[in-house]
Amino acid sequence: METDIFVKVTAEGKLELPAKVQAKLSAGDEYVISITEDEIVLKKIRNPLTWCELSQRLEESEPDLQQPSLSEISKLVKEMRREKRSKA
């Protein structure tokens, strides 16, 4: 989703960001700024999750009710093996 938002530089050389933009920013987020002759682009730096962070998120998440049980998986594997053998 790309949206054009217009801002002006103040007399002090600062950008006044609209509330819509400020709502997307969080304290502690880091950005890389790319500068060319015609553009200044801010891109959020997305640090990969550590193993501990990933484990914590998985523990806190709800179980996936669509995930088949081990017995259902075993049954499906057996059925597929039977089908494969019958075609051979």
C-alpha positions in Angstrom: 0.0 0.0 0.0 1.6 3.2 -1.1 0.1 6.6 -0.1 1.3 10.0 -0.9 1.5 12.3 2.1 2.7 15.8 1.7 4.7 17.6 4.4 6.7 20.8 4.5 10.0 21.6 6.1 9.7 24.2 8.9 11.9 27.3 9.1 14.0 25.3 11.7 14.6 22.6 9.0 12.4 20.0 10.6 9.6 17.9 9.1 6.2 18.1 10.8 4.8 14.6 10.4 1.0 14.2 10.3 -0.7 12.1 13.0 -1.2 9.4 10.3 2.5 9.0 9.9 3.3 9.3 13.6 0.9 6.5 14.4 3.1 4.2 12.3 6.3 5.1 14.3 7.2 3.4 17.6 9.8 4.4 20.1 13.0 2.4 19.6 12.3 1.6 15.9 15.3 2.2 13.7 15.3 3.4 10.1 17.9 3.6 7.3 17.7 6.7 5.2 18.6 6.6 1.5 19.3 9.9 -0.1 19.5 10.7 -3.8 19.3 14.0 -5.7 15.5 13.7 -5.9 14.5 11.5 -3.0 14.8 10.9 0.7 13.5 7.4 1.6 13.1 6.0 5.2 13.0 2.3 5.5 12.4 0.5 8.8 15.1 -1.8 9.8 13.6 -5.2 10.6 15.9 -7.2 12.8 15.3 -11.0 12.6 13.9 -12.7 15.7 16.2 -14.4 18.0 15.5 -18.1 18.9 14.3 -17.0 22.4 11.9 -14.4 20.9 10.5 -16.9 18.4 10.1 -19.5 21.2 8.3 -17.0 23.4 5.9 -16.0 20.6 5.1 -19.7 19.9 4.4 -20.4 23.5 2.1 -17.3 23.8 0.2 -18.1 20.6 -3.0 -20.0 20.5 -3.0 -23.6 19.1 -3.8 -23.9 15.4 -7.2 -25.7 15.4 -6.7 -26.5 11.7 -3.5 -28.4 12.4 -4.0 -32.2 12.0 -3.2 -34.4 15.0 -0.3 -36.9 14.8 -2.8 -39.8 14.5 -4.6 -38.0 11.6 -1.2 -37.4 9.9 -0.3 -41.1 10.4 -3.6 -42.2 8.9 -3.1 -40.0 5.8 0.4 -41.3 5.3 -0.9 -44.9 5.5 -3.6 -44.2 3.0 -1.2 -42.6 0.6 1.2 -45.5 0.8 -1.7 -47.9 0.1 -2.7 -45.9 -2.9 0.9 -45.8 -4.2 1.3 -49.6 -3.7 -2.0 -50.3 -5.5 -0.9 -48.3 -8.6 2.5 -50.1 -8.8 
